[in-house]
Amino acid sequence: MAEMTLSDLFDQAVNHHQAGRLDEAGRIYQLILSHFPDHAESIHRLGVIANQTDRPGEGEVLIRRAIALEGGNI
């Protein structure tokens, strides 16, 4: 089986996220961040998941970090 690219993993996470499988999406975003700690889109999406699961403080911190990394292009 071919190794998945960053883009493949991120797309898979987004698909889980959009389908409401937040735990699985979060696991994949975390996997991405274990290899690419400044991957702003994964950080942003984890912030969204935090907000969706009633952790707004954590969500705000993550989303602010993503914005800082991308210069507001999130």
HELIX and SHEET records of a PDB file:
HELIX    1   1 LEU A    6  GLN A   18  1                                  13    
HELIX    2   2 LEU A   22  HIS A   35  1                                  14    
HELIX    3   3 ALA A   40  GLN A   52  1                                  13    
HELIX    4   4 PRO A   56  GLU A   70  1                                  15    
END                                                                             
